[in-house]
Amino acid sequence: MLPTIKNHALNTLANIRGWRTKRQLVVFESDDWGAIRIRDAAALQTMAKRGLRLPRSAYDHVDCLERRSDLDNLFNILDANRSRRHQSPIFTFNTVMGNPNFQCIKEDNFTRFSHEDLFQSYLRYYGDDLRPCWNQAIQESLIKPQFHAREHLNVDLWLTDLRAGHPETRLAFEYDFYALTTNTSSPTQRHYLAAYWPESVAHLQSIKEIVSAGLSMFEREFGFRSRSFIACNYLLPEEVEAAIATEGVELLQWKRASLKRTTARMGSALAGYTGFRNRYGQTYSARNVRFEPFEDRSRDWVASAMKEIGRAFF
């Protein structure tokens, strides 16, 4: 009970400090659209049989690239719940612009990174062109894409370990899997998912270039700049905040407390609340409701989410 009480108290404190309005607003933020985590169940089972240590994280068992049916089911629900003014709920699609091109990376002996556009990933894994599906949902105001990452991947660290022949990383690579938990070459990172976690000044510069390239990809694909941003694994150096401010990013999505990372050290937790502004004029939007049904199937997630919404409104 103590962790639950503490979490409720911290959420209440964040809500009290945060931006206020008399309107009852619910914002739907949904992450990782376009990213492949697990190719399929067969790949997961084969990797386990070959000795790859797979944690009990539900992400590694249910999270894969979305299919047309996933999108259609969501869009149908949103469309069916329009208001009397014919306005539908809108999901903020925090989008990953693509994935590693595993074949090209292997052909180059892991010497350089090759990117695969998310819509190419749909074609390669499912043989399905989902660009019209996305475009129609945008036009019908069912979704609003925003930028999450070029890839949900710490590219430099991953390539370093692939070149070095890290056994688990190489084994996972054979099955298009980069999200494994393992002993990486980093003294602090145990996976490759924190895309914006630098290990050196040179690495930080590489991250800035990747983010800038990803934001440009986003604009070319969707025809508008991303005004908000959510950092992979909620880890973002202040130097990257400064860089994306010049790219037009005005709002930073966060969870209630996130870690600040610099090239020298991991900073203390940032106590986030909606309405906080950083030195670059960007506004923070702190998530104060959690809805992740895959984490615990015995929990009534609708009831808990409604309680958290009610607490925020109060």
Rosetta blueprint (number, residue, H / E / L):
1 M L
2 L H
3 P H
4 T H
5 I H
6 K H
7 N H
8 H H
9 A H
10 L H
11 N H
12 T H
13 L H
14 A H
15 N H
16 I H
17 R H
18 G L
19 W L
20 R L
21 T L
22 K L
23 R L
24 Q L
25 L L
26 V L
27 V L
28 F E
29 E E
30 S E
31 D E
32 D E
33 W E
34 G L
35 A L
36 I L
37 R L
38 I L
39 R L
40 D L
41 A H
42 A H
43 A H
44 L H
45 Q H
46 T H
47 M H
48 A H
49 K H
50 R L
51 G L
52 L L
53 R L
54 L L
55 P L
56 R L
57 S L
58 A L
59 Y H
60 D H
61 H H
62 V H
63 D L
64 C L
65 L L
66 E L
67 R L
68 R H
69 S H
70 D H
71 L H
72 D H
73 N H
74 L H
75 F H
76 N H
77 I H
78 L H
79 D H
80 A H
81 N L
82 R L
83 S L
84 R L
85 R L
86 H L
87 Q L
88 S L
89 P L
90 I L
91 F E
92 T E
93 F E
94 N E
95 T E
96 V E
97 M L
98 G E
99 N E
100 P E
101 N L
102 F H
103 Q H
104 C H
105 I H
106 K H
107 E H
108 D L
109 N L
110 F L
111 T L
112 R L
113 F L
114 S L
115 H E
116 E E
117 D E
118 L H
119 F H
120 Q H
121 S H
122 Y H
123 L H
124 R H
125 Y H
126 Y H
127 G L
128 D L
129 D L
130 L L
131 R H
132 P H
133 C H
134 W H
135 N H
136 Q H
137 A H
138 I H
139 Q H
140 E L
141 S L
142 L L
143 I E
144 K E
145 P E
146 Q E
147 F E
148 H E
149 A E
150 R L
151 E L
152 H L
153 L L
154 N L
155 V H
156 D H
157 L H
158 W H
159 L H
160 T H
161 D H
162 L H
163 R H
164 A L
165 G L
166 H L
167 P H
168 E H
169 T H
170 R H
171 L H
172 A H
173 F H
174 E L
175 Y L
176 D L
177 F L
178 Y L
179 A L
180 L L
181 T L
182 T L
183 N L
184 T L
185 S L
186 S L
187 P L
188 T L
189 Q L
190 R L
191 H L
192 Y L
193 L L
194 A L
195 A L
196 Y L
197 W L
198 P L
199 E L
200 S L
201 V H
202 A H
203 H H
204 L H
205 Q H
206 S H
207 I H
208 K H
209 E H
210 I H
211 V H
212 S H
213 A H
214 G H
215 L H
216 S H
217 M H
218 F H
219 E H
220 R H
221 E H
222 F H
223 G L
224 F L
225 R L
226 S L
227 R L
228 S E
229 F E
230 I E
231 A L
232 C H
233 N H
234 Y H
235 L E
236 L E
237 P E
238 E H
239 E H
240 V H
241 E H
242 A H
243 A H
244 I H
245 A H
246 T L
247 E L
248 G L
249 V L
250 E L
251 L E
252 L E
253 Q E
254 W E
255 K L
256 R L
257 A E
258 S E
259 L E
260 K E
261 R E
262 T L
263 T L
264 A L
265 R L
266 M E
267 G E
268 S E
269 A E
270 L E
271 A E
272 G L
273 Y L
274 T L
275 G L
276 F L
277 R E
278 N L
279 R L
280 Y L
281 G L
282 Q L
283 T E
284 Y E
285 S E
286 A E
287 R L
288 N L
289 V L
290 R L
291 F L
292 E L
293 P H
294 F H
295 E H
296 D L
297 R L
298 S L
299 R L
300 D L
301 W H
302 V H
303 A H
304 S H
305 A H
306 M H
307 K H
308 E H
309 I H
310 G H
311 R H
312 A H
313 F H
314 F L
